Amino acid sequence: MDRAITRISHEILERNSGSDSITLLGIPTRGAHLATRLAMKIEAIEGNPVQYGTLDITLHRDDLRMRPPRALMPTTIPTLGVENRNVILVDDVLFSGRTIRAALDALGEIGRPASVQLAVLIDRGHRQLPIRADYVGKNLPTSLAQIIKVQFTELDGLDAVTLEEGAL
């Protein structure tokens, strides 16, 4: 996992000519932890602090009626905001694309970035919307019956990515 985070960090820096214009926004829960790790890694590489925060998408989801109620997570926008910045949305797993569509809607309510990019730890395929990640830690083809679980030390006590059999 650390190698993937390091590689993604370098790719972000290369594409954006450094860290001055970027803002990382993690999608809670695990995307927020991934964004924090990316920010720390980029800061270690560049020597400059990186703007990062979280973006709650709960109210923008198209499946609110189909799932049990969920508490809203905090949205924290860094001091420089998102206006005219290169915003990088960060999530742990890219699947159907619906979470990212909701994140784009939520971001649109906050401001108008210069660009929006997407960084994910795992891309498992099965897209339902025309969304593609700019930065991918690992492409992991799966069946629809499989579930990918990402664990972070901060939440789960260990760093791991596991593939499990199950139903959606």
Phi and psi in radians as a Rosetta constraint file:
Dihedral C 1 N 2 CA 2 C 2 CIRCULARHARMONIC -1.110 0.35
Dihedral N 2 CA 2 C 2 N 3 CIRCULARHARMONIC -0.671 0.35
Dihedral C 2 N 3 CA 3 C 3 CIRCULARHARMONIC -1.099 0.35
Dihedral N 3 CA 3 C 3 N 4 CIRCULARHARMONIC -0.719 0.35
Dihedral C 3 N 4 CA 4 C 4 CIRCULARHARMONIC -1.117 0.35
Dihedral N 4 CA 4 C 4 N 5 CIRCULARHARMONIC -0.731 0.35
Dihedral C 4 N 5 CA 5 C 5 CIRCULARHARMONIC -1.133 0.35
Dihedral N 5 CA 5 C 5 N 6 CIRCULARHARMONIC -0.718 0.35
Dihedral C 5 N 6 CA 6 C 6 CIRCULARHARMONIC -1.095 0.35
Dihedral N 6 CA 6 C 6 N 7 CIRCULARHARMONIC -0.783 0.35
Dihedral C 6 N 7 CA 7 C 7 CIRCULARHARMONIC -1.118 0.35
Dihedral N 7 CA 7 C 7 N 8 CIRCULARHARMONIC -0.798 0.35
Dihedral C 7 N 8 CA 8 C 8 CIRCULARHARMONIC -1.052 0.35
Dihedral N 8 CA 8 C 8 N 9 CIRCULARHARMONIC -0.722 0.35
Dihedral C 8 N 9 CA 9 C 9 CIRCULARHARMONIC -1.043 0.35
Dihedral N 9 CA 9 C 9 N 10 CIRCULARHARMONIC -0.796 0.35
Dihedral C 9 N 10 CA 10 C 10 CIRCULARHARMONIC -1.131 0.35
Dihedral N 10 CA 10 C 10 N 11 CIRCULARHARMONIC -0.695 0.35
Dihedral C 10 N 11 CA 11 C 11 CIRCULARHARMONIC -1.124 0.35
Dihedral N 11 CA 11 C 11 N 12 CIRCULARHARMONIC -0.707 0.35
Dihedral C 11 N 12 CA 12 C 12 CIRCULARHARMONIC -1.078 0.35
Dihedral N 12 CA 12 C 12 N 13 CIRCULARHARMONIC -0.814 0.35
Dihedral C 12 N 13 CA 13 C 13 CIRCULARHARMONIC -1.085 0.35
Dihedral N 13 CA 13 C 13 N 14 CIRCULARHARMONIC -0.737 0.35
Dihedral C 13 N 14 CA 14 C 14 CIRCULARHARMONIC -1.138 0.35
Dihedral N 14 CA 14 C 14 N 15 CIRCULARHARMONIC -0.806 0.35
Dihedral C 14 N 15 CA 15 C 15 CIRCULARHARMONIC -1.185 0.35
Dihedral N 15 CA 15 C 15 N 16 CIRCULARHARMONIC -0.542 0.35
Dihedral C 15 N 16 CA 16 C 16 CIRCULARHARMONIC -1.820 0.35
Dihedral N 16 CA 16 C 16 N 17 CIRCULARHARMONIC 0.195 0.35
Dihedral C 16 N 17 CA 17 C 17 CIRCULARHARMONIC 0.937 0.35
Dihedral N 17 CA 17 C 17 N 18 CIRCULARHARMONIC 0.818 0.35
Dihedral C 17 N 18 CA 18 C 18 CIRCULARHARMONIC 1.870 0.35
Dihedral N 18 CA 18 C 18 N 19 CIRCULARHARMONIC -3.004 0.35
Dihedral C 18 N 19 CA 19 C 19 CIRCULARHARMONIC -1.836 0.35
Dihedral N 19 CA 19 C 19 N 20 CIRCULARHARMONIC -0.003 0.35
Dihedral C 19 N 20 CA 20 C 20 CIRCULARHARMONIC -1.093 0.35
Dihedral N 20 CA 20 C 20 N 21 CIRCULARHARMONIC -0.570 0.35
Dihedral C 20 N 21 CA 21 C 21 CIRCULARHARMONIC -1.810 0.35
Dihedral N 21 CA 21 C 21 N 22 CIRCULARHARMONIC 0.062 0.35
Dihedral C 21 N 22 CA 22 C 22 CIRCULARHARMONIC -1.736 0.35
Dihedral N 22 CA 22 C 22 N 23 CIRCULARHARMONIC 2.610 0.35
Dihedral C 22 N 23 CA 23 C 23 CIRCULARHARMONIC -2.324 0.35
Dihedral N 23 CA 23 C 23 N 24 CIRCULARHARMONIC 2.141 0.35
Dihedral C 23 N 24 CA 24 C 24 CIRCULARHARMONIC -1.639 0.35
Dihedral N 24 CA 24 C 24 N 25 CIRCULARHARMONIC 2.274 0.35
Dihedral C 24 N 25 CA 25 C 25 CIRCULARHARMONIC -2.183 0.35
Dihedral N 25 CA 25 C 25 N 26 CIRCULARHARMONIC 1.949 0.35
Dihedral C 25 N 26 CA 26 C 26 CIRCULARHARMONIC -1.509 0.35
Dihedral N 26 CA 26 C 26 N 27 CIRCULARHARMONIC 2.485 0.35
Dihedral C 26 N 27 CA 27 C 27 CIRCULARHARMONIC -1.605 0.35
Dihedral N 27 CA 27 C 27 N 28 CIRCULARHARMONIC 2.038 0.35
Dihedral C 27 N 28 CA 28 C 28 CIRCULARHARMONIC -1.026 0.35
Dihedral N 28 CA 28 C 28 N 29 CIRCULARHARMONIC 2.534 0.35
Dihedral C 28 N 29 CA 29 C 29 CIRCULARHARMONIC -1.733 0.35
Dihedral N 29 CA 29 C 29 N 30 CIRCULARHARMONIC -0.914 0.35
Dihedral C 29 N 30 CA 30 C 30 CIRCULARHARMONIC -1.269 0.35
Dihedral N 30 CA 30 C 30 N 31 CIRCULARHARMONIC -0.465 0.35
Dihedral C 30 N 31 CA 31 C 31 CIRCULARHARMONIC -1.128 0.35
Dihedral N 31 CA 31 C 31 N 32 CIRCULARHARMONIC -0.553 0.35
Dihedral C 31 N 32 CA 32 C 32 CIRCULARHARMONIC -1.173 0.35
Dihedral N 32 CA 32 C 32 N 33 CIRCULARHARMONIC -0.701 0.35
Dihedral C 32 N 33 CA 33 C 33 CIRCULARHARMONIC -1.207 0.35
Dihedral N 33 CA 33 C 33 N 34 CIRCULARHARMONIC -0.640 0.35
Dihedral C 33 N 34 CA 34 C 34 CIRCULARHARMONIC -1.143 0.35
Dihedral N 34 CA 34 C 34 N 35 CIRCULARHARMONIC -0.710 0.35
Dihedral C 34 N 35 CA 35 C 35 CIRCULARHARMONIC -1.085 0.35
Dihedral N 35 CA 35 C 35 N 36 CIRCULARHARMONIC -0.700 0.35
Dihedral C 35 N 36 CA 36 C 36 CIRCULARHARMONIC -1.093 0.35
Dihedral N 36 CA 36 C 36 N 37 CIRCULARHARMONIC -0.773 0.35
Dihedral C 36 N 37 CA 37 C 37 CIRCULARHARMONIC -1.128 0.35
Dihedral N 37 CA 37 C 37 N 38 CIRCULARHARMONIC -0.722 0.35
Dihedral C 37 N 38 CA 38 C 38 CIRCULARHARMONIC -1.090 0.35
Dihedral N 38 CA 38 C 38 N 39 CIRCULARHARMONIC -0.749 0.35
Dihedral C 38 N 39 CA 39 C 39 CIRCULARHARMONIC -1.069 0.35
Dihedral N 39 CA 39 C 39 N 40 CIRCULARHARMONIC -0.761 0.35
Dihedral C 39 N 40 CA 40 C 40 CIRCULARHARMONIC -1.135 0.35
Dihedral N 40 CA 40 C 40 N 41 CIRCULARHARMONIC -0.687 0.35
Dihedral C 40 N 41 CA 41 C 41 CIRCULARHARMONIC -1.186 0.35
Dihedral N 41 CA 41 C 41 N 42 CIRCULARHARMONIC -0.771 0.35
Dihedral C 41 N 42 CA 42 C 42 CIRCULARHARMONIC -1.107 0.35
Dihedral N 42 CA 42 C 42 N 43 CIRCULARHARMONIC -0.720 0.35
Dihedral C 42 N 43 CA 43 C 43 CIRCULARHARMONIC -1.088 0.35
Dihedral N 43 CA 43 C 43 N 44 CIRCULARHARMONIC -0.694 0.35
Dihedral C 43 N 44 CA 44 C 44 CIRCULARHARMONIC -1.145 0.35
Dihedral N 44 CA 44 C 44 N 45 CIRCULARHARMONIC -0.630 0.35
Dihedral C 44 N 45 CA 45 C 45 CIRCULARHARMONIC -1.279 0.35
Dihedral N 45 CA 45 C 45 N 46 CIRCULARHARMONIC -0.840 0.35
Dihedral C 45 N 46 CA 46 C 46 CIRCULARHARMONIC -1.502 0.35
Dihedral N 46 CA 46 C 46 N 47 CIRCULARHARMONIC -0.514 0.35
Dihedral C 46 N 47 CA 47 C 47 CIRCULARHARMONIC 1.454 0.35
Dihedral N 47 CA 47 C 47 N 48 CIRCULARHARMONIC 0.110 0.35
Dihedral C 47 N 48 CA 48 C 48 CIRCULARHARMONIC -2.088 0.35
Dihedral N 48 CA 48 C 48 N 49 CIRCULARHARMONIC 2.557 0.35
Dihedral C 48 N 49 CA 49 C 49 CIRCULARHARMONIC -1.127 0.35
Dihedral N 49 CA 49 C 49 N 50 CIRCULARHARMONIC 2.592 0.35
Dihedral C 49 N 50 CA 50 C 50 CIRCULARHARMONIC -1.979 0.35
Dihedral N 50 CA 50 C 50 N 51 CIRCULARHARMONIC 2.402 0.35
Dihedral C 50 N 51 CA 51 C 51 CIRCULARHARMONIC -1.294 0.35
Dihedral N 51 CA 51 C 51 N 52 CIRCULARHARMONIC 2.154 0.35
Dihedral C 51 N 52 CA 52 C 52 CIRCULARHARMONIC -2.624 0.35
Dihedral N 52 CA 52 C 52 N 53 CIRCULARHARMONIC 2.715 0.35
Dihedral C 52 N 53 CA 53 C 53 CIRCULARHARMONIC -2.845 0.35
Dihedral N 53 CA 53 C 53 N 54 CIRCULARHARMONIC -2.790 0.35
Dihedral C 53 N 54 CA 54 C 54 CIRCULARHARMONIC -2.253 0.35
Dihedral N 54 CA 54 C 54 N 55 CIRCULARHARMONIC 2.699 0.35
Dihedral C 54 N 55 CA 55 C 55 CIRCULARHARMONIC -2.322 0.35
Dihedral N 55 CA 55 C 55 N 56 CIRCULARHARMONIC 1.877 0.35
Dihedral C 55 N 56 CA 56 C 56 CIRCULARHARMONIC -1.379 0.35
Dihedral N 56 CA 56 C 56 N 57 CIRCULARHARMONIC 2.294 0.35
Dihedral C 56 N 57 CA 57 C 57 CIRCULARHARMONIC -1.966 0.35
Dihedral N 57 CA 57 C 57 N 58 CIRCULARHARMONIC 0.067 0.35
Dihedral C 57 N 58 CA 58 C 58 CIRCULARHARMONIC -0.853 0.35
Dihedral N 58 CA 58 C 58 N 59 CIRCULARHARMONIC -0.864 0.35
Dihedral C 58 N 59 CA 59 C 59 CIRCULARHARMONIC -1.313 0.35
Dihedral N 59 CA 59 C 59 N 60 CIRCULARHARMONIC -0.114 0.35
Dihedral C 59 N 60 CA 60 C 60 CIRCULARHARMONIC -1.811 0.35
Dihedral N 60 CA 60 C 60 N 61 CIRCULARHARMONIC -0.019 0.35
Dihedral C 60 N 61 CA 61 C 61 CIRCULARHARMONIC -1.231 0.35
Dihedral N 61 CA 61 C 61 N 62 CIRCULARHARMONIC 2.572 0.35
Dihedral C 61 N 62 CA 62 C 62 CIRCULARHARMONIC -1.620 0.35
Dihedral N 62 CA 62 C 62 N 63 CIRCULARHARMONIC 0.102 0.35
Dihedral C 62 N 63 CA 63 C 63 CIRCULARHARMONIC -2.080 0.35
Dihedral N 63 CA 63 C 63 N 64 CIRCULARHARMONIC 0.418 0.35
Dihedral C 63 N 64 CA 64 C 64 CIRCULARHARMONIC -0.994 0.35
Dihedral N 64 CA 64 C 64 N 65 CIRCULARHARMONIC -0.678 0.35
Dihedral C 64 N 65 CA 65 C 65 CIRCULARHARMONIC -1.308 0.35
Dihedral N 65 CA 65 C 65 N 66 CIRCULARHARMONIC -0.330 0.35
Dihedral C 65 N 66 CA 66 C 66 CIRCULARHARMONIC -1.637 0.35
Dihedral N 66 CA 66 C 66 N 67 CIRCULARHARMONIC -0.169 0.35
Dihedral C 66 N 67 CA 67 C 67 CIRCULARHARMONIC -2.070 0.35
Dihedral N 67 CA 67 C 67 N 68 CIRCULARHARMONIC 2.764 0.35
Dihedral C 67 N 68 CA 68 C 68 CIRCULARHARMONIC -1.137 0.35
Dihedral N 68 CA 68 C 68 N 69 CIRCULARHARMONIC 2.676 0.35
Dihedral C 68 N 69 CA 69 C 69 CIRCULARHARMONIC -0.980 0.35
Dihedral N 69 CA 69 C 69 N 70 CIRCULARHARMONIC 2.536 0.35
Dihedral C 69 N 70 CA 70 C 70 CIRCULARHARMONIC -2.330 0.35
Dihedral N 70 CA 70 C 70 N 71 CIRCULARHARMONIC 2.479 0.35
Dihedral C 70 N 71 CA 71 C 71 CIRCULARHARMONIC -1.177 0.35
Dihedral N 71 CA 71 C 71 N 72 CIRCULARHARMONIC 2.509 0.35
Dihedral C 71 N 72 CA 72 C 72 CIRCULARHARMONIC -1.195 0.35
Dihedral N 72 CA 72 C 72 N 73 CIRCULARHARMONIC 2.469 0.35
Dihedral C 72 N 73 CA 73 C 73 CIRCULARHARMONIC -1.693 0.35
Dihedral N 73 CA 73 C 73 N 74 CIRCULARHARMONIC 2.756 0.35
Dihedral C 73 N 74 CA 74 C 74 CIRCULARHARMONIC -1.265 0.35
Dihedral N 74 CA 74 C 74 N 75 CIRCULARHARMONIC 2.466 0.35
Dihedral C 74 N 75 CA 75 C 75 CIRCULARHARMONIC -1.786 0.35
Dihedral N 75 CA 75 C 75 N 76 CIRCULARHARMONIC 2.144 0.35
Dihedral C 75 N 76 CA 76 C 76 CIRCULARHARMONIC -2.146 0.35
Dihedral N 76 CA 76 C 76 N 77 CIRCULARHARMONIC 2.022 0.35
Dihedral C 76 N 77 CA 77 C 77 CIRCULARHARMONIC -1.772 0.35
Dihedral N 77 CA 77 C 77 N 78 CIRCULARHARMONIC 2.251 0.35
Dihedral C 77 N 78 CA 78 C 78 CIRCULARHARMONIC -1.104 0.35
Dihedral N 78 CA 78 C 78 N 79 CIRCULARHARMONIC 2.898 0.35
Dihedral C 78 N 79 CA 79 C 79 CIRCULARHARMONIC -1.000 0.35
Dihedral N 79 CA 79 C 79 N 80 CIRCULARHARMONIC -0.598 0.35
Dihedral C 79 N 80 CA 80 C 80 CIRCULARHARMONIC -1.414 0.35
Dihedral N 80 CA 80 C 80 N 81 CIRCULARHARMONIC -0.072 0.35
Dihedral C 80 N 81 CA 81 C 81 CIRCULARHARMONIC 1.165 0.35
Dihedral N 81 CA 81 C 81 N 82 CIRCULARHARMONIC -2.726 0.35
Dihedral C 81 N 82 CA 82 C 82 CIRCULARHARMONIC -2.084 0.35
Dihedral N 82 CA 82 C 82 N 83 CIRCULARHARMONIC -0.240 0.35
Dihedral C 82 N 83 CA 83 C 83 CIRCULARHARMONIC -0.988 0.35
Dihedral N 83 CA 83 C 83 N 84 CIRCULARHARMONIC 2.201 0.35
Dihedral C 83 N 84 CA 84 C 84 CIRCULARHARMONIC 0.996 0.35
Dihedral N 84 CA 84 C 84 N 85 CIRCULARHARMONIC 0.448 0.35
Dihedral C 84 N 85 CA 85 C 85 CIRCULARHARMONIC -1.964 0.35
Dihedral N 85 CA 85 C 85 N 86 CIRCULARHARMONIC 2.787 0.35
Dihedral C 85 N 86 CA 86 C 86 CIRCULARHARMONIC -1.510 0.35
Dihedral N 86 CA 86 C 86 N 87 CIRCULARHARMONIC 1.774 0.35
Dihedral C 86 N 87 CA 87 C 87 CIRCULARHARMONIC -1.556 0.35
Dihedral N 87 CA 87 C 87 N 88 CIRCULARHARMONIC 2.284 0.35
Dihedral C 87 N 88 CA 88 C 88 CIRCULARHARMONIC -1.987 0.35
Dihedral N 88 CA 88 C 88 N 89 CIRCULARHARMONIC 1.925 0.35
Dihedral C 88 N 89 CA 89 C 89 CIRCULARHARMONIC -1.319 0.35
Dihedral N 89 CA 89 C 89 N 90 CIRCULARHARMONIC 2.406 0.35
Dihedral C 89 N 90 CA 90 C 90 CIRCULARHARMONIC -2.218 0.35
Dihedral N 90 CA 90 C 90 N 91 CIRCULARHARMONIC 2.243 0.35
Dihedral C 90 N 91 CA 91 C 91 CIRCULARHARMONIC -2.467 0.35
Dihedral N 91 CA 91 C 91 N 92 CIRCULARHARMONIC 2.827 0.35
Dihedral C 91 N 92 CA 92 C 92 CIRCULARHARMONIC -1.372 0.35
Dihedral N 92 CA 92 C 92 N 93 CIRCULARHARMONIC -0.823 0.35
Dihedral C 92 N 93 CA 93 C 93 CIRCULARHARMONIC -2.260 0.35
Dihedral N 93 CA 93 C 93 N 94 CIRCULARHARMONIC 2.287 0.35
Dihedral C 93 N 94 CA 94 C 94 CIRCULARHARMONIC -1.765 0.35
Dihedral N 94 CA 94 C 94 N 95 CIRCULARHARMONIC 2.141 0.35
Dihedral C 94 N 95 CA 95 C 95 CIRCULARHARMONIC -2.189 0.35
Dihedral N 95 CA 95 C 95 N 96 CIRCULARHARMONIC -1.702 0.35
Dihedral C 95 N 96 CA 96 C 96 CIRCULARHARMONIC -1.323 0.35
Dihedral N 96 CA 96 C 96 N 97 CIRCULARHARMONIC -0.450 0.35
Dihedral C 96 N 97 CA 97 C 97 CIRCULARHARMONIC 1.726 0.35
Dihedral N 97 CA 97 C 97 N 98 CIRCULARHARMONIC -0.127 0.35
Dihedral C 97 N 98 CA 98 C 98 CIRCULARHARMONIC -1.207 0.35
Dihedral N 98 CA 98 C 98 N 99 CIRCULARHARMONIC -0.602 0.35
Dihedral C 98 N 99 CA 99 C 99 CIRCULARHARMONIC -1.104 0.35
Dihedral N 99 CA 99 C 99 N 100 CIRCULARHARMONIC -0.742 0.35
Dihedral C 99 N 100 CA 100 C 100 CIRCULARHARMONIC -1.204 0.35
Dihedral N 100 CA 100 C 100 N 101 CIRCULARHARMONIC -0.645 0.35
Dihedral C 100 N 101 CA 101 C 101 CIRCULARHARMONIC -1.050 0.35
Dihedral N 101 CA 101 C 101 N 102 CIRCULARHARMONIC -0.745 0.35
Dihedral C 101 N 102 CA 102 C 102 CIRCULARHARMONIC -1.126 0.35
Dihedral N 102 CA 102 C 102 N 103 CIRCULARHARMONIC -0.674 0.35
Dihedral C 102 N 103 CA 103 C 103 CIRCULARHARMONIC -1.132 0.35
Dihedral N 103 CA 103 C 103 N 104 CIRCULARHARMONIC -0.677 0.35
Dihedral C 103 N 104 CA 104 C 104 CIRCULARHARMONIC -1.118 0.35
Dihedral N 104 CA 104 C 104 N 105 CIRCULARHARMONIC -0.690 0.35
Dihedral C 104 N 105 CA 105 C 105 CIRCULARHARMONIC -1.106 0.35
Dihedral N 105 CA 105 C 105 N 106 CIRCULARHARMONIC -0.795 0.35
Dihedral C 105 N 106 CA 106 C 106 CIRCULARHARMONIC -1.110 0.35
Dihedral N 106 CA 106 C 106 N 107 CIRCULARHARMONIC -0.717 0.35
Dihedral C 106 N 107 CA 107 C 107 CIRCULARHARMONIC -1.108 0.35
Dihedral N 107 CA 107 C 107 N 108 CIRCULARHARMONIC -0.666 0.35
Dihedral C 107 N 108 CA 108 C 108 CIRCULARHARMONIC -1.074 0.35
Dihedral N 108 CA 108 C 108 N 109 CIRCULARHARMONIC -0.463 0.35
Dihedral C 108 N 109 CA 109 C 109 CIRCULARHARMONIC -1.371 0.35
Dihedral N 109 CA 109 C 109 N 110 CIRCULARHARMONIC -0.321 0.35
Dihedral C 109 N 110 CA 110 C 110 CIRCULARHARMONIC -1.583 0.35
Dihedral N 110 CA 110 C 110 N 111 CIRCULARHARMONIC -0.655 0.35
Dihedral C 110 N 111 CA 111 C 111 CIRCULARHARMONIC 3.029 0.35
Dihedral N 111 CA 111 C 111 N 112 CIRCULARHARMONIC -2.994 0.35
Dihedral C 111 N 112 CA 112 C 112 CIRCULARHARMONIC -2.097 0.35
Dihedral N 112 CA 112 C 112 N 113 CIRCULARHARMONIC 1.751 0.35
Dihedral C 112 N 113 CA 113 C 113 CIRCULARHARMONIC -1.273 0.35
Dihedral N 113 CA 113 C 113 N 114 CIRCULARHARMONIC 2.821 0.35
Dihedral C 113 N 114 CA 114 C 114 CIRCULARHARMONIC -1.181 0.35
Dihedral N 114 CA 114 C 114 N 115 CIRCULARHARMONIC -0.676 0.35
Dihedral C 114 N 115 CA 115 C 115 CIRCULARHARMONIC -2.687 0.35
Dihedral N 115 CA 115 C 115 N 116 CIRCULARHARMONIC 2.785 0.35
Dihedral C 115 N 116 CA 116 C 116 CIRCULARHARMONIC -2.195 0.35
Dihedral N 116 CA 116 C 116 N 117 CIRCULARHARMONIC 2.223 0.35
Dihedral C 116 N 117 CA 117 C 117 CIRCULARHARMONIC -2.131 0.35
Dihedral N 117 CA 117 C 117 N 118 CIRCULARHARMONIC 2.873 0.35
Dihedral C 117 N 118 CA 118 C 118 CIRCULARHARMONIC -2.258 0.35
Dihedral N 118 CA 118 C 118 N 119 CIRCULARHARMONIC 2.244 0.35
Dihedral C 118 N 119 CA 119 C 119 CIRCULARHARMONIC -2.110 0.35
Dihedral N 119 CA 119 C 119 N 120 CIRCULARHARMONIC 2.256 0.35
Dihedral C 119 N 120 CA 120 C 120 CIRCULARHARMONIC -2.329 0.35
Dihedral N 120 CA 120 C 120 N 121 CIRCULARHARMONIC 2.611 0.35
Dihedral C 120 N 121 CA 121 C 121 CIRCULARHARMONIC -1.316 0.35
Dihedral N 121 CA 121 C 121 N 122 CIRCULARHARMONIC -0.754 0.35
Dihedral C 121 N 122 CA 122 C 122 CIRCULARHARMONIC -2.264 0.35
Dihedral N 122 CA 122 C 122 N 123 CIRCULARHARMONIC 2.291 0.35
Dihedral C 122 N 123 CA 123 C 123 CIRCULARHARMONIC -1.942 0.35
Dihedral N 123 CA 123 C 123 N 124 CIRCULARHARMONIC 1.971 0.35
Dihedral C 123 N 124 CA 124 C 124 CIRCULARHARMONIC -1.753 0.35
Dihedral N 124 CA 124 C 124 N 125 CIRCULARHARMONIC 0.003 0.35
Dihedral C 124 N 125 CA 125 C 125 CIRCULARHARMONIC 1.435 0.35
Dihedral N 125 CA 125 C 125 N 126 CIRCULARHARMONIC -2.827 0.35
Dihedral C 125 N 126 CA 126 C 126 CIRCULARHARMONIC 1.163 0.35
Dihedral N 126 CA 126 C 126 N 127 CIRCULARHARMONIC 0.678 0.35
Dihedral C 126 N 127 CA 127 C 127 CIRCULARHARMONIC -1.141 0.35
Dihedral N 127 CA 127 C 127 N 128 CIRCULARHARMONIC 2.414 0.35
Dihedral C 127 N 128 CA 128 C 128 CIRCULARHARMONIC -1.858 0.35
Dihedral N 128 CA 128 C 128 N 129 CIRCULARHARMONIC -0.246 0.35
Dihedral C 128 N 129 CA 129 C 129 CIRCULARHARMONIC -2.239 0.35
Dihedral N 129 CA 129 C 129 N 130 CIRCULARHARMONIC 2.708 0.35
Dihedral C 129 N 130 CA 130 C 130 CIRCULARHARMONIC -1.352 0.35
Dihedral N 130 CA 130 C 130 N 131 CIRCULARHARMONIC 1.258 0.35
Dihedral C 130 N 131 CA 131 C 131 CIRCULARHARMONIC -2.181 0.35
Dihedral N 131 CA 131 C 131 N 132 CIRCULARHARMONIC 2.370 0.35
Dihedral C 131 N 132 CA 132 C 132 CIRCULARHARMONIC -2.352 0.35
Dihedral N 132 CA 132 C 132 N 133 CIRCULARHARMONIC 2.428 0.35
Dihedral C 132 N 133 CA 133 C 133 CIRCULARHARMONIC -1.386 0.35
Dihedral N 133 CA 133 C 133 N 134 CIRCULARHARMONIC 2.481 0.35
Dihedral C 133 N 134 CA 134 C 134 CIRCULARHARMONIC -1.404 0.35
Dihedral N 134 CA 134 C 134 N 135 CIRCULARHARMONIC -0.553 0.35
Dihedral C 134 N 135 CA 135 C 135 CIRCULARHARMONIC -2.314 0.35
Dihedral N 135 CA 135 C 135 N 136 CIRCULARHARMONIC 2.175 0.35
Dihedral C 135 N 136 CA 136 C 136 CIRCULARHARMONIC -2.258 0.35
Dihedral N 136 CA 136 C 136 N 137 CIRCULARHARMONIC 2.229 0.35
Dihedral C 136 N 137 CA 137 C 137 CIRCULARHARMONIC -1.227 0.35
Dihedral N 137 CA 137 C 137 N 138 CIRCULARHARMONIC -0.802 0.35
Dihedral C 137 N 138 CA 138 C 138 CIRCULARHARMONIC -2.706 0.35
Dihedral N 138 CA 138 C 138 N 139 CIRCULARHARMONIC 2.263 0.35
Dihedral C 138 N 139 CA 139 C 139 CIRCULARHARMONIC -1.479 0.35
Dihedral N 139 CA 139 C 139 N 140 CIRCULARHARMONIC 2.169 0.35
Dihedral C 139 N 140 CA 140 C 140 CIRCULARHARMONIC -2.287 0.35
Dihedral N 140 CA 140 C 140 N 141 CIRCULARHARMONIC 1.571 0.35
Dihedral C 140 N 141 CA 141 C 141 CIRCULARHARMONIC -1.051 0.35
Dihedral N 141 CA 141 C 141 N 142 CIRCULARHARMONIC 2.381 0.35
Dihedral C 141 N 142 CA 142 C 142 CIRCULARHARMONIC -2.382 0.35
Dihedral N 142 CA 142 C 142 N 143 CIRCULARHARMONIC 2.900 0.35
Dihedral C 142 N 143 CA 143 C 143 CIRCULARHARMONIC -1.562 0.35
Dihedral N 143 CA 143 C 143 N 144 CIRCULARHARMONIC 2.865 0.35
Dihedral C 143 N 144 CA 144 C 144 CIRCULARHARMONIC -1.151 0.35
Dihedral N 144 CA 144 C 144 N 145 CIRCULARHARMONIC -0.390 0.35
Dihedral C 144 N 145 CA 145 C 145 CIRCULARHARMONIC -1.425 0.35
Dihedral N 145 CA 145 C 145 N 146 CIRCULARHARMONIC -0.214 0.35
Dihedral C 145 N 146 CA 146 C 146 CIRCULARHARMONIC -1.557 0.35
Dihedral N 146 CA 146 C 146 N 147 CIRCULARHARMONIC 2.693 0.35
Dihedral C 146 N 147 CA 147 C 147 CIRCULARHARMONIC -2.170 0.35
Dihedral N 147 CA 147 C 147 N 148 CIRCULARHARMONIC 2.340 0.35
Dihedral C 147 N 148 CA 148 C 148 CIRCULARHARMONIC -1.772 0.35
Dihedral N 148 CA 148 C 148 N 149 CIRCULARHARMONIC 2.213 0.35
Dihedral C 148 N 149 CA 149 C 149 CIRCULARHARMONIC -1.965 0.35
Dihedral N 149 CA 149 C 149 N 150 CIRCULARHARMONIC 2.175 0.35
Dihedral C 149 N 150 CA 150 C 150 CIRCULARHARMONIC -1.864 0.35
Dihedral N 150 CA 150 C 150 N 151 CIRCULARHARMONIC 2.282 0.35
Dihedral C 150 N 151 CA 151 C 151 CIRCULARHARMONIC -2.122 0.35
Dihedral N 151 CA 151 C 151 N 152 CIRCULARHARMONIC 2.428 0.35
Dihedral C 151 N 152 CA 152 C 152 CIRCULARHARMONIC -2.080 0.35
Dihedral N 152 CA 152 C 152 N 153 CIRCULARHARMONIC 2.494 0.35
Dihedral C 152 N 153 CA 153 C 153 CIRCULARHARMONIC -0.929 0.35
Dihedral N 153 CA 153 C 153 N 154 CIRCULARHARMONIC -0.703 0.35
Dihedral C 153 N 154 CA 154 C 154 CIRCULARHARMONIC -1.047 0.35
Dihedral N 154 CA 154 C 154 N 155 CIRCULARHARMONIC -0.547 0.35
Dihedral C 154 N 155 CA 155 C 155 CIRCULARHARMONIC -1.839 0.35
Dihedral N 155 CA 155 C 155 N 156 CIRCULARHARMONIC -0.687 0.35
Dihedral C 155 N 156 CA 156 C 156 CIRCULARHARMONIC -2.005 0.35
Dihedral N 156 CA 156 C 156 N 157 CIRCULARHARMONIC -0.096 0.35
Dihedral C 156 N 157 CA 157 C 157 CIRCULARHARMONIC 1.523 0.35
Dihedral N 157 CA 157 C 157 N 158 CIRCULARHARMONIC -0.088 0.35
Dihedral C 157 N 158 CA 158 C 158 CIRCULARHARMONIC -2.739 0.35
Dihedral N 158 CA 158 C 158 N 159 CIRCULARHARMONIC 2.775 0.35
Dihedral C 158 N 159 CA 159 C 159 CIRCULARHARMONIC -1.704 0.35
Dihedral N 159 CA 159 C 159 N 160 CIRCULARHARMONIC 2.122 0.35
Dihedral C 159 N 160 CA 160 C 160 CIRCULARHARMONIC -2.806 0.35
Dihedral N 160 CA 160 C 160 N 161 CIRCULARHARMONIC 2.641 0.35
Dihedral C 160 N 161 CA 161 C 161 CIRCULARHARMONIC -2.218 0.35
Dihedral N 161 CA 161 C 161 N 162 CIRCULARHARMONIC 2.147 0.35
Dihedral C 161 N 162 CA 162 C 162 CIRCULARHARMONIC -2.196 0.35
Dihedral N 162 CA 162 C 162 N 163 CIRCULARHARMONIC 2.624 0.35
Dihedral C 162 N 163 CA 163 C 163 CIRCULARHARMONIC -1.958 0.35
Dihedral N 163 CA 163 C 163 N 164 CIRCULARHARMONIC 2.139 0.35
Dihedral C 163 N 164 CA 164 C 164 CIRCULARHARMONIC -2.175 0.35
Dihedral N 164 CA 164 C 164 N 165 CIRCULARHARMONIC 2.663 0.35
Dihedral C 164 N 165 CA 165 C 165 CIRCULARHARMONIC -1.476 0.35
Dihedral N 165 CA 165 C 165 N 166 CIRCULARHARMONIC 2.463 0.35
Dihedral C 165 N 166 CA 166 C 166 CIRCULARHARMONIC 3.072 0.35
Dihedral N 166 CA 166 C 166 N 167 CIRCULARHARMONIC 3.135 0.35
Dihedral C 166 N 167 CA 167 C 167 CIRCULARHARMONIC -1.896 0.35
Dihedral N 167 CA 167 C 167 N 168 CIRCULARHARMONIC 2.626 0.35
